[in-house]
Amino acid sequence: MSTDSTQIHDPKAQRTWRADNPLFNDVAAVTDLGGRRIRIDYTTAARPADAGLVYQMRLIERTEPGAFIWESKNVTMRSMNAYYLQSFGVVGQFSENISIDKVNFAPAPRSGRSTSSFADFVQMSGVKGKVSITRSLFDGPHDDPINIHGTYLEVVGKPGPSTLTLAYKHPQTAGFPQFAPGDKVEFATKRTMTPLAQARVTAVDGPSGMDHDKPLTTMTVTFDRPVPAGVEIGGTVVENITATPSVVISGNVFRNVPTRGILVTTRKPVLITGNRFDGMSMASIYVSADAYQWYESGPVADLTIRGNTFTRPSGPVIFVEPTNQVIDPATPVHHNISVEHNSFDISDISIVNAKSVGGFAFTGNTVRRLDGPAHPPYASPLFVFHGSSGLRIAHNRYDKGLNTSVVTD
């Protein structure tokens, strides 16, 4: 037996993390005992040290969503239980104004399950208007509970002075339209992820999302002006900046998460407030803008993280990591991130690790040690910045023994 990915759940500690799977190493025999039970005999008599742990196994291909919101407007999911979402969770794509309120993303009580989705719980891609996610529970996914982003397409051809051929570059992304006439786009360089220019779409020839009549990974897009200088085949990506939402994520609980809690990359205002993050195995809040792997766009320009509780987090708690290979503090990828009036209960980790940000404020927060201030001092600096400017860290409360230094480069 084999799977692509395994994660381990500790019901007693209420933690879940990704790790290698030892269950099928050194196996002598596997016997079906009936009643959904198996017996595994091993070639070694070594006593296992993992009694009580739960191994969750899955294939990594996301072949279908549990729920799909497509080319829709003013959609609300409210007062629901999402006990089991095969493959992906709730996917919103090319829609406008989506609200998720009081939805429990968690396995059914007494079901014996410890997970309810084999990927993200909520994935919003190319949505415009407003995305609101409130008063919900996110318990035990196999990937990120919330991921809100657009999609970068790479320039692979220039068939005309005002026309480009664009391609989906991640192997699991294909088949859906990315632009419509009238949409505004932004061209950005892959190496620096700095914008070159903007334009309007006048025509699109590509996949429809409903059939296989045209190539699924490429499209030809015509603009209302000549292709800007500096646009290079293989070196430029294009983002639909019309299909970007404002976001409110408020009053939710995140637990038993093996990955990040919230991923968000949108240039519209984002407010993350009043949430409780418990025992995240990676960053609680992650801001990327990725033009090299997943191609999830784009920059943030107004992100507020206010009044949240972060307990037992892994570090860095707030992680800003665009994929620009060349970092210039004069042209940061992200702008205006404010972390204010939050509570952090941490071990020896960094709270913030941020790259290529112009304008970052950390104010009015409370930071406590999980082991109490009487223990030896922590070594990890609370704040690490790379190629960033406009930093403000003030009026925070810290336990004794925390390393409150700010590391910059």
MIMI-511265 format. One record per residue (C-alpha): x, y, z; residue in three letters; residue number from 1. Coordinates in Angstrom, 2 decimals, decimal comma, padded with zeros to 5 digits. Example, Ala and Ser with C-alpha at 12.3 -4.5 7.8 and 13.67 -1.06 7.14 Angstrom:
2
R    east   north      up rest  nr
R  012,30 -004,50  007,80  ALA   1
R  013,67 -001,06  007,14  SER   2
//
This chain:
409
R    east   north      up rest  nr
R  000,00  000,00  000,00  MET   1
R  001,26  003,49 -000,79  SER   2
R -000,02  007,04 -000,86  THR   3
R  001,41  010,36 -001,95  ASP   4
R  001,01  012,13  001,37  SER   5
R  000,61  011,20  005,02  THR   6
R -000,14  013,32  008,02  GLN   7
R -000,29  012,35  011,66  ILE   8
R -002,98  013,37  014,12  HIS   9
R -002,50  013,28  017,89  ASP  10
R -006,02  013,30  019,41  PRO  11
R -004,69  013,88  022,93  LYS  12
R -002,48  016,85  022,09  ALA  13
R -004,92  018,13  019,43  GLN  14
R -002,19  018,57  016,84  ARG  15
R -001,79  017,38  013,25  THR  16
R  001,36  017,45  011,15  TRP  17
R  002,81  016,08  007,94  ARG  18
R  005,39  013,29  008,20  ALA  19
R  006,66  010,09  006,62  ASP  20
R  004,50  007,00  006,95  ASN  21
R  006,14  004,11  008,87  PRO  22
R  003,10  001,83  008,88  LEU  23
R  004,08 -000,15  005,79  PHE  24
R  007,80 -000,48  006,39  ASN  25
R  009,19 -003,94  007,18  ASP  26
R  005,80 -005,59  006,68  VAL  27
R  005,65 -009,40  006,76  ALA  28
R  001,91 -009,80  006,16  ALA  29
R -001,37 -007,88  006,02  VAL  30
R -004,59 -009,66  006,99  THR  31
R -008,15 -008,42  006,43  ASP  32
R -009,98 -009,02  009,72  LEU  33
R -013,32 -007,72  008,44  GLY  34
R -015,33 -004,93  009,98  GLY  35
R -013,00 -002,35  008,41  ARG  36
R -010,03 -003,68  010,40  ARG  37
R -006,69 -005,06  009,26  ILE  38
R -003,83 -006,79  011,04  ARG  39
R -000,24 -005,94  010,07  ILE  40
R  002,61 -008,29  011,00  ASP  41
R  006,12 -006,88  010,86  TYR  42
R  009,51 -008,44  010,32  THR  43
R  010,84 -006,70  013,41  THR  44
R  009,81 -007,13  017,03  ALA  45
R  010,63 -003,51  017,92  ALA  46
R  007,89 -002,02  020,06  ARG  47
R  006,22  000,95  018,33  PRO  48
R  006,38  004,31  020,06  ALA  49
R  003,33  005,81  018,34  ASP  50
R  000,42  004,27  020,22  ALA  51
R -002,59  006,56  020,11  GLY  52
R -001,60  008,42  016,95  LEU  53
R -003,78  008,45  013,83  VAL  54
R -002,22  008,19  010,35  TYR  55
R -004,16  009,94  007,61  GLN  56
R -003,25  009,01  004,02  MET  57
R -004,28  010,50  000,70  ARG  58
R -003,39  010,89 -002,96  LEU  59
R -002,31  014,42 -003,86  ILE  60
R -004,20  014,81 -007,17  GLU  61
R -007,24  017,04 -006,66  ARG  62
R -009,64  015,57 -009,21  THR  63
R -012,86  017,22 -008,07  GLU  64
R -014,16  019,75 -005,53  PRO  65
R -016,53  018,93 -002,73  GLY  66
R -018,55  022,02 -003,68  ALA  67
R -018,04  024,28 -006,70  PHE  68
R -019,16  027,90 -007,03  ILE  69
R -018,71  028,82 -010,70  TRP  70
R -019,66  032,00 -012,58  GLU  71
R -022,12  032,91 -009,84  SER  72
R -022,98  036,04 -007,86  LYS  73
R -024,06  036,77 -004,29  ASN  74
R -023,62  033,22 -002,97  VAL  75
R -024,02  032,48  000,75  THR  76
R -023,27  029,26  002,64  MET  77
R -024,66  029,52  006,17  ARG  78
R -025,31  027,19  009,14  SER  79
R -023,98  024,05  007,49  MET  80
R -021,88  021,03  008,49  ASN  81
R -019,20  020,05  005,98  ALA  82
R -018,41  016,62  007,41  TYR  83
R -016,74  015,15  004,32  TYR  84
R -015,38  016,93  001,25  LEU  85
R -013,85  014,51 -001,22  GLN  86
R -010,60  015,84 -002,72  SER  87
R -010,88  019,65 -002,71  PHE  88
R -013,22  021,44 -000,35  GLY  89
R -015,32  024,44 -001,40  VAL  90
R -013,90  026,04 -004,55  VAL  91
R -015,09  029,46 -005,69  GLY  92
R -014,00  030,45 -009,18  GLN  93
R -014,85  033,40 -011,42  PHE  94
R -017,70  034,43 -009,20  SER  95
R -018,62  037,58 -007,28  GLU  96
R -019,49  038,14 -003,62  ASN  97
R -019,18  034,86 -001,71  ILE  98
R -020,08  034,56  001,97  SER  99
R -019,40  031,60  004,26  ILE 100
R -020,93  031,96  007,73  ASP 101
R -021,31  029,47  010,59  LYS 102
R -020,07  026,48  008,62  VAL 103
R -018,38  023,62  010,48  ASN 104
R -015,57  022,17  008,38  PHE 105
R -014,90  019,19  010,62  ALA 106
R -015,51  015,43  010,72  PRO 107
R -018,85  014,31  012,06  ALA 108
R -018,91  013,60  015,78  PRO 109
R -018,63  009,88  016,57  ARG 110
R -017,73  009,13  012,94  SER 111
R -014,28  007,87  013,86  GLY 112
R -012,74  010,26  011,35  ARG 113
R -010,19  012,91  012,21  SER 114
R -010,22  014,73  008,87  THR 115
R -012,95  015,90  006,50  SER 116
R -011,12  017,09  003,37  SER 117
R -008,15  015,85  001,33  PHE 118
R -007,03  019,38  000,41  ALA 119
R -007,96  022,98  001,25  ASP 120
R -011,28  023,56  002,97  PHE 121
R -011,93  026,86  001,12  VAL 122
R -010,16  027,90 -002,08  GLN 123
R -011,19  031,16 -003,77  MET 124
R -009,53  031,71 -007,15  SER 125
R -010,24  034,67 -009,40  GLY 126
R -013,22  035,89 -007,37  VAL 127
R -014,22  039,55 -007,39  LYS 128
R -016,40  041,71 -005,17  GLY 129
R -016,13  040,55 -001,55  LYS 130
R -015,23  037,27  000,13  VAL 131
R -016,53  037,01  003,71  SER 132
R -015,71  034,01  005,94  ILE 133
R -017,12  034,33  009,45  THR 134
R -017,98  032,36  012,63  ARG 135
R -016,86  029,04  011,17  SER 136
R -014,80  026,06  012,40  LEU 137
R -011,84  024,73  010,41  PHE 138
R -010,75  021,43  011,98  ASP 139
R -008,51  018,79  010,41  GLY 140
R -007,93  019,56  006,72  PRO 141
R -005,21  017,96  004,62  HIS 142
R -004,07  021,35  003,37  ASP 143
R -004,70  025,03  004,06  ASP 144
R -008,12  025,86  005,58  PRO 145
R -008,47  029,12  003,57  ILE 146
R -006,64  030,12  000,39  ASN 147
R -007,70  033,25 -001,50  ILE 148
R -005,73  034,21 -004,61  HIS 149
R -005,69  034,89 -008,33  GLY 150
R -003,63  033,08 -010,96  THR 151
R -000,56  034,30 -012,81  TYR 152
R -000,31  033,19 -016,42  LEU 153
R  003,11  033,23 -018,07  GLU 154
R  003,82  034,88 -021,39  VAL 155
R  004,81  032,14 -023,87  VAL 156
R  004,23  033,89 -027,22  GLY 157
R  003,59  037,22 -028,94  LYS 158
R  001,53  036,62 -032,10  PRO 159
R  000,73  040,31 -032,63  GLY 160
R  001,63  043,81 -031,45  PRO 161
R -001,29  043,88 -029,00  SER 162
R -001,68  040,14 -028,49  THR 163
R  000,00  037,58 -026,22  LEU 164
R -000,18  033,84 -025,81  THR 165
R -000,45  033,01 -022,11  LEU 166
R -000,08  029,67 -020,35  ALA 167
R -000,99  027,98 -017,09  TYR 168
R  002,32  026,74 -015,74  LYS 169
R  001,36  024,57 -012,79  HIS 170
R  000,57  021,02 -013,98  PRO 171
R -002,68  020,87 -012,00  GLN 172
R -004,05  024,12 -013,45  THR 173
R -005,87  024,05 -016,78  ALA 174
R -009,17  024,25 -018,59  GLY 175
R -010,85  027,39 -017,29  PHE 176
R -011,03  030,91 -018,71  PRO 177
R -008,85  033,46 -016,97  GLN 178
R -009,90  036,71 -018,66  PHE 179
R -012,99  038,29 -020,22  ALA 180
R -013,27  041,36 -022,47  PRO 181
R -013,21  044,47 -020,31  GLY 182
R -011,06  042,98 -017,55  ASP 183
R -008,01  044,93 -016,43  LYS 184
R -004,71  043,08 -016,25  VAL 185
R -001,29  043,81 -014,84  GLU 186
R  002,02  042,66 -016,34  PHE 187
R  004,81  041,81 -013,87  ALA 188
R  008,35  040,52 -014,18  THR 189
R  008,95  037,07 -012,71  LYS 190
R  012,38  037,82 -011,24  ARG 191
R  011,42  040,96 -009,34  THR 192
R  007,60  040,63 -009,35  MET 193
R  007,37  044,37 -009,91  THR 194
R  004,57  045,66 -012,16  PRO 195
R  005,40  046,82 -015,70  LEU 196
R  002,07  048,22 -016,88  ALA 197
R -001,68  047,65 -017,03  GLN 198
R -004,07  047,12 -019,93  ALA 199
R -007,67  046,18 -020,77  ARG 200
R -008,65  042,91 -022,41  VAL 201
R -010,51  043,26 -025,71  THR 202
R -010,63  039,63 -026,86  ALA 203
R -009,84  036,13 -025,57  VAL 204
R -009,43  032,86 -027,44  ASP 205
R -008,96  029,97 -025,03  GLY 206
R -010,61  027,32 -022,85  PRO 207
R -014,20  027,86 -021,76  SER 208
R -014,19  025,77 -018,61  GLY 209
R -017,06  023,72 -020,08  MET 210
R -015,47  021,65 -022,87  ASP 211
R -012,24  020,41 -024,49  HIS 212
R -012,68  022,14 -027,85  ASP 213
R -009,57  024,30 -027,40  LYS 214
R -006,19  023,77 -025,72  PRO 215
R -006,65  023,66 -021,96  LEU 216
R -003,36  025,21 -020,85  THR 217
R -002,94  028,15 -023,24  THR 218
R -004,98  031,12 -024,45  MET 219
R -004,51  034,09 -026,76  THR 220
R -005,41  037,46 -025,27  VAL 221
R -005,69  040,80 -027,11  THR 222
R -005,36  044,13 -025,30  PHE 223
R -006,50  047,68 -025,89  ASP 224
R -002,92  048,91 -026,42  ARG 225
R  000,39  047,55 -027,67  PRO 226
R  002,14  045,04 -025,43  VAL 227
R  004,25  047,13 -023,02  PRO 228
R  008,00  047,35 -023,30  ALA 229
R  009,76  044,90 -021,02  GLY 230
R  007,28  042,06 -021,50  VAL 231
R  009,37  038,97 -022,23  GLU 232
R  008,49  035,44 -023,23  ILE 233
R  009,20  033,23 -020,23  GLY 234
R  010,02  036,20 -018,02  GLY 235
R  006,67  037,96 -017,55  THR 236
R  003,43  036,95 -015,85  VAL 237
R -000,03  038,46 -016,24  VAL 238
R -002,69  038,80 -013,54  GLU 239
R -006,39  039,59 -013,89  ASN 240
R -006,72  042,43 -011,38  ILE 241
R -010,45  042,85 -012,00  THR 242
R -011,06  039,38 -010,53  ALA 243
R -009,59  040,22 -007,11  THR 244
R -011,77  040,51 -003,99  PRO 245
R -011,79  042,44 -000,77  SER 246
R -011,73  039,97  002,13  VAL 247
R -013,07  039,73  005,68  VAL 248
R -012,13  036,66  007,76  ILE 249
R -013,63  037,07  011,23  SER 250
R -014,57  035,05  014,30  GLY 251
R -013,34  031,65  013,09  ASN 252
R -011,50  028,81  014,85  VAL 253
R -008,57  026,96  013,25  PHE 254
R -007,26  023,74  014,83  ARG 255
R -005,62  020,43  013,94  ASN 256
R -004,12  022,06  010,86  VAL 257
R -001,01  020,43  009,32  PRO 258
R -000,25  023,42  007,12  THR 259
R -000,90  027,17  007,10  ARG 260
R -004,10  028,65  008,50  GLY 261
R -004,90  031,44  006,03  ILE 262
R -003,28  032,18  002,68  LEU 263
R -004,30  035,44  001,10  VAL 264
R -002,95  037,38 -001,87  THR 265
R -005,23  040,12 -003,14  THR 266
R -004,61  043,83 -003,68  ARG 267
R -008,02  044,79 -002,29  LYS 268
R -008,47  045,49  001,46  PRO 269
R -008,13  042,41  003,72  VAL 270
R -009,24  042,24  007,36  LEU 271
R -008,39  039,17  009,48  ILE 272
R -009,91  039,75  012,92  THR 273
R -011,20  037,96  016,00  GLY 274
R -010,01  034,49  014,96  ASN 275
R -008,43  031,79  017,13  ARG 276
R -005,50  029,80  015,75  PHE 277
R -004,49  026,80  017,86  ASP 278
R -001,49  024,60  017,18  GLY 279
R -000,84  025,46  013,55  MET 280
R  001,94  023,25  012,17  SER 281
R  003,12  025,96  009,76  MET 282
R  002,54  029,72  009,55  ALA 283
R -000,84  030,82  010,86  SER 284
R -001,08  033,55  008,18  ILE 285
R  000,90  033,24  004,96  TYR 286
R  001,24  035,88  002,24  VAL 287
R  003,07  034,78 -000,88  SER 288
R  002,46  035,94 -004,51  ALA 289
R  004,00  033,05 -006,41  ASP 290
R  005,28  033,17 -010,00  ALA 291
R  007,43  030,03 -009,81  TYR 292
R  005,49  027,09 -008,35  GLN 293
R  001,75  027,39 -007,78  TRP 294
R  001,44  030,69 -009,71  TYR 295
R -001,01  032,05 -007,15  GLU 296
R -001,24  035,84 -007,56  SER 297
R -000,82  038,62 -006,43  GLY 298
R  000,47  041,38 -004,10  PRO 299
R -001,29  042,64 -000,97  VAL 300
R -001,72  046,39 -000,58  ALA 301
R -003,89  046,74  002,53  ASP 302
R -003,79  043,85  005,02  LEU 303
R -004,92  044,24  008,65  THR 304
R -004,46  041,42  011,18  ILE 305
R -006,28  042,58  014,32  ARG 306
R -007,53  041,10  017,58  GLY 307
R -006,68  037,45  016,88  ASN 308
R -005,38  034,79  019,28  THR 309
R -002,42  032,63  018,27  PHE 310
R -001,80  029,72  020,67  THR 311
R  000,93  027,06  020,33  ARG 312
R  001,91  028,30  016,86  PRO 313
R  004,78  027,16  014,71  SER 314
R  007,06  029,88  013,48  GLY 315
R  007,00  032,18  011,82  PRO 316
R  003,43  032,91  012,85  VAL 317
R  003,02  035,56  010,13  ILE 318
R  005,05  034,67  007,06  PHE 319
R  005,38  036,98  004,05  VAL 320
R  007,28  035,26  001,25  GLU 321
R  006,79  036,37 -002,35  PRO 322
R  008,79  034,40 -004,92  THR 323
R  010,79  037,33 -006,32  ASN 324
R  014,40  036,27 -006,89  GLN 325
R  015,70  039,82 -006,94  VAL 326
R  014,83  041,89 -003,86  ILE 327
R  014,92  045,68 -004,04  ASP 328
R  013,61  047,56 -000,96  PRO 329
R  012,77  050,46 -003,26  ALA 330
R  010,24  048,30 -005,16  THR 331
R  008,66  045,91 -002,62  PRO 332
R  006,10  043,34 -003,73  VAL 333
R  003,71  043,84 -000,79  HIS 334
R  002,57  047,03  000,94  HIS 335
R  000,81  048,21  004,10  ASN 336
R  000,55  045,25  006,46  ILE 337
R -000,66  046,03  009,98  SER 338
R -000,57  043,55  012,88  VAL 339
R -002,35  045,13  015,85  GLU 340
R -003,88  044,15  019,21  HIS 341
R -003,34  040,40  018,81  ASN 342
R -002,36  037,85  021,47  SER 343
R  000,53  035,41  020,89  PHE 344
R  001,33  032,46  023,19  ASP 345
R  004,54  031,06  021,74  ILE 346
R  007,53  028,77  022,19  SER 347
R  011,02  029,71  020,96  ASP 348
R  009,98  030,92  017,48  ILE 349
R  009,76  034,09  015,42  SER 350
R  006,42  035,83  015,19  ILE 351
R  007,10  037,66  011,93  VAL 352
R  009,27  036,75  008,98  ASN 353
R  008,57  039,14  006,13  ALA 354
R  010,22  039,64  002,76  LYS 355
R  009,82  042,54  000,31  SER 356
R  007,27  044,60  002,24  VAL 357
R  006,91  048,36  002,10  GLY 358
R  005,15  049,45  005,28  GLY 359
R  004,83  046,91  008,11  PHE 360
R  003,42  047,83  011,55  ALA 361
R  003,37  045,61  014,65  PHE 362
R  001,60  047,58  017,40  THR 363
R -000,38  047,01  020,59  GLY 364
R  000,16  043,24  020,66  ASN 365
R  000,73  040,95  023,65  THR 366
R  003,38  038,22  023,40  VAL 367
R  003,61  035,53  026,12  ARG 368
R  005,88  032,54  026,60  ARG 369
R  004,17  029,16  026,78  LEU 370
R  006,63  027,99  029,44  ASP 371
R  006,50  031,20  031,46  GLY 372
R  009,19  033,86  031,98  PRO 373
R  011,03  031,95  034,73  ALA 374
R  012,65  029,61  032,19  HIS 375
R  015,85  030,31  030,19  PRO 376
R  015,61  033,09  027,59  PRO 377
R  014,42  032,28  024,08  TYR 378
R  017,00  032,55  021,30  ALA 379
R  014,80  033,17  018,26  SER 380
R  014,29  036,84  017,32  PRO 381
R  010,65  037,80  017,24  LEU 382
R  011,02  039,81  014,04  PHE 383
R  012,93  039,03  010,85  VAL 384
R  012,69  041,22  007,74  PHE 385
R  014,29  040,84  004,32  HIS 386
R  014,42  043,69  001,83  GLY 387
R  011,68  045,60  003,62  SER 388
R  011,18  049,22  004,64  SER 389
R  008,79  051,40  006,62  GLY 390
R  008,88  049,16  009,70  LEU 391
R  007,11  050,20  012,91  ARG 392
R  007,17  048,06  016,07  ILE 393
R  005,74  049,88  019,08  ALA 394
R  003,51  049,73  022,18  HIS 395
R  003,62  045,93  022,53  ASN 396
R  003,73  043,90  025,76  ARG 397
R  006,28  041,07  026,05  TYR 398
R  007,04  038,41  028,64  ASP 399
R  010,53  038,53  030,09  LYS 400
R  013,05  036,32  028,31  GLY 401
R  011,73  036,92  024,80  LEU 402
R  014,20  038,01  022,15  ASN 403
R  012,60  041,23  020,97  THR 404
R  015,39  042,11  018,56  SER 405
R  014,57  042,99  014,96  VAL 406
R  016,74  041,27  012,35  VAL 407
R  016,88  042,96  008,95  THR 408
R  018,85  042,43  005,77  ASP 409
//
